[in-house]
Amino acid sequence: MRNLSIRRFLSNKIGWLYLISGGLLLGTSLLGLFYSSVTVPVPTILHIILDKTIHMGWLDEVAKNEEMIIWNIRLPRVLLAFCVGASLSLAGAAFQGLLRNPLADPYTIGVSSGASLGAVLVLFFQVTIFGLGNFTLPVVSIISGLIALLVVFGLVQFSSKSLAIETIILAGIIVSAFISALVSLLISLGDRDAMTQIIYWLYGSVGMRGWSYVQLIIPFMIIGSIVLFYFYRELNALALGEDAADHIGVDVKKGKTFVLIGASLLTGAAVAVSGSIGFVGLVIPHLIRLVTGPNHRHVLPLSLIMGGAFLILADLMARTLIAPKELPIGVITALIGAPVFALLLIRERIGRGINK
């Protein structure tokens, strides 16, 4: 019976997609741990990780500098890149499904700009909310991202009395431009050290963050992912339109509310720990949807896996292309993502022209 289930899984295109995406994630993770200015053999990497996690007592056989490089520098960096990429891609898939628009993602509808403003305020004023401690940064980012999203929807409602898809992107651009002006104002008011810190953070990076930043994003990533996975049926129904979803018994208001909260949790936490990294939530879900179709039962988990793998690879390129210098990871994702998405839009426009 088990062999029959395995054969059925492997004969399914979706099953192969899960295997391929899992293999890509494993391969990029090992490559991110293995390749850099100091090369550590893969057996030694596995040796260190296994010993640190299940305490096998093997570290006496490993050089201290290799242990420090893998456990304190590269592993948290790879894990953080995965968490940020997975969160942004999953949030983008949710926004695209909810709004039925391939241009929707945390950056185009203003959520990430709002989260960036919250993070910049925390960094600029060095505030810590009592009871939150280090979690002040992601919590403020999430709240400010939600506020920006509410402002965007408020503008759309005020202008068209409904969530008109064709105006959401425009409203997001307006809100993002205003928030960018506020961030620029804060930068200009700060001293040179604060200005350098904020500008470097805005470029986007997962380097030199360490385990503390991994611990900051993981709780919000887990909660946001669970919320979106739980409401995948609502996303499938909303793809038919709100009226159609309502007719088949879906609580549209509840579904939309929880999807927006889950996606905002993911976006706010990702922006808080990594800064501004674009195109991950725009391109990856779009590519996944082209292969799997619109079923969010598969779009969501595959977007999570592939988004994480993509950002690990982008981070590897950022730290090796011009070594020993390091590029901002947002530059790499934009250089890759913008042309790919442009090609997808051209392909879609040509396809519509042929169908007409």
Helices and strands as residue ranges (DSSP letters): H 2-10, H 13-34, H 42-54, G 59-61, H 64-68, I 69-74, H 75-99, H 111-125, G 133-135, H 136-160, H 165-189, H 192-203, H 211-230, H 232-238, H 242-247, H 252-274, H 280-292, H 296-320, H 329-355
